[in-house]
Amino acid sequence: MIRIDILTVVPDLLDSPFAHSIVGRAKAKHVAELVVHDIRDYATDRHRRVDDYAFSGDAGMVMMVEPVFRIIGDLKSQRSYDEVIYTSPDGVRFCQKEANRLSTLGNIMILCGHYKGIDHRIREHLITKELSIGDYVLTGGELAAAVICDAVVRLLPGALGDESSALTDSFQDGLLAPPVYTRPAVFNGWKVPEILLQGNAAAIEQWKFEQSLERTQRLRPDLLP
Ligand code: ADE
């Protein structure tokens, strides 16, 4: 079973995303183990301080090296980790291919970035991979960590109700997913495409492929070779 340890100074932020939906179910079904750690528990002073002024004199607090060193060391003494990820806008852009790769690993640590950054020695010596979820700046890395965990956990066998559904997601074959419909076949005069009602499986597959291709050409031409 995959284990993901998330290291944060605001653990409460991750309660809701990990309690509900597919990730919540995956935890309950023991498909994945997600453990949130409060970095403050590894502070060395009685004020549980985890950030300090930047040597450069810039405004804003910087996450201190020592508590992070201690928590990562503590976790590594209990098991080995395949990847120690840091979430940051200057990381590599997270994508489906990376989600697929992470879903095949055993133990992953995710250190959530801090608004004004973390002592760079952590990134130089302890982090194996830096990931960004997009070209915009979040207040901290927690939401990015939740996005990464969601994308990874839903790929695990047993996480989704229908085993095959993760394979038909947008991006899994390099194309956007085709449109989907459910009953009623006509609503308010709006009709479901006729081909879907005729029950010809091969014709439906062909239609889905054409729709995927057309949508990708129109909406995300950058995805096509
Ligand atoms: N922390 C702040 N902004 C971020 C982003 N875009 N991706 C990942 N972590 C972040």
Residues whose N, C-alpha, C, O or C-beta is under 5 A from the ligand:
A	BS01	ADE	T87 S88 P89 G113 L131 S132 I133 G134 Y136 V137 L138 G140 G141 A144
